């Protein structure tokens, strides 16, 4: 299913971002980006009534994707999120320590000695942005208390549920350093949409949780719902949501966030032998190059044979920088 964009169409939907993209982005990745954005807009419109799963890989939270993603959530354009644990925690780090971050303008020119100096001064670098170790220890202190309480009570919660509990703590509000409207985690919590986090152990907070279990501070690792446990919840969410509306898949980056979430459908169809609708829209923004055997750069059509994607679904692959392209798509859909 192709989506054509009439450069002159108005439909009472004009906006600066939309008009700029339609007028200037005419070919190649640029044209594909406009088509993907227009198809997204139509898919979640009241007329089509679709729901969208957004998956986040890479350092999108440190790139402050929350500025646009949070508004997408608030306006009902995003209905579920699957993200790496780094994206989960880094939205919170940015929320409470943004002013303490250090931006390196000429980061490509850093020497080994420069890197050592940053490390020794308490900074963890993500490309041009350095996260202060102080925020990690601040959040660690709060999270350990939540994990301990759950373990002592024999409770088990998902990584996102623990962070939502943290955001319920009014004493954290005084530490906010960006507008609360720029936190996609706050938006997700307030909107009540599910957030699935596979591979939590591959994160700063995941390492801390494991360390506190290892040293006995937390009684049991069962205080944390596993990736398999979350996958079961994701499948239940998909069954319920897809019974009422088509479900789309907007993938930022590659890796576990996308691969994990998209497998909900083949699990239902191939492993459980349950009839289920396939994902009905697909777009991936990634700088991964299409290659033999490369999951992160696999073209959308490859997903058809795996019972993931509806053959006639709108399909887009934008090979570009998601920190630039994703906010443009969100701005287009929002009518900014």
Buried (B, 14 or more C-beta within 10 A) or exposed (E): EEBEBEEEEEEEEEBEBBBEBBEEBEEEBBBBBBBBBBBBBBBBEEEBEBBBBBBBBBBBBBBBBBBBBBBBBBBEBBBBBBBBBBBBBBBBBBBBBBEBBBEBEEBEEBEEEEEEEBEEEBBBBBBBBBBBBEBBEBBBEBBBEBBBEBBEEEEBBBBBBBBBBBBEEEEBEEEBEBEBEBBBBBBBBBBEBBBBBBBBBEBBBBBBBBEBBEEEBBBEBBBBBBBEEBBBEBBEBBBEBBEEBBBBBBBBBBBBBBBBBBBBBBBBBEEEEEEBBBBBBBBBBBBBEEEEEEEBBBEBEEBBEBBBBBEEBBBBBBBBEBBEBBBBBBBBBBBB
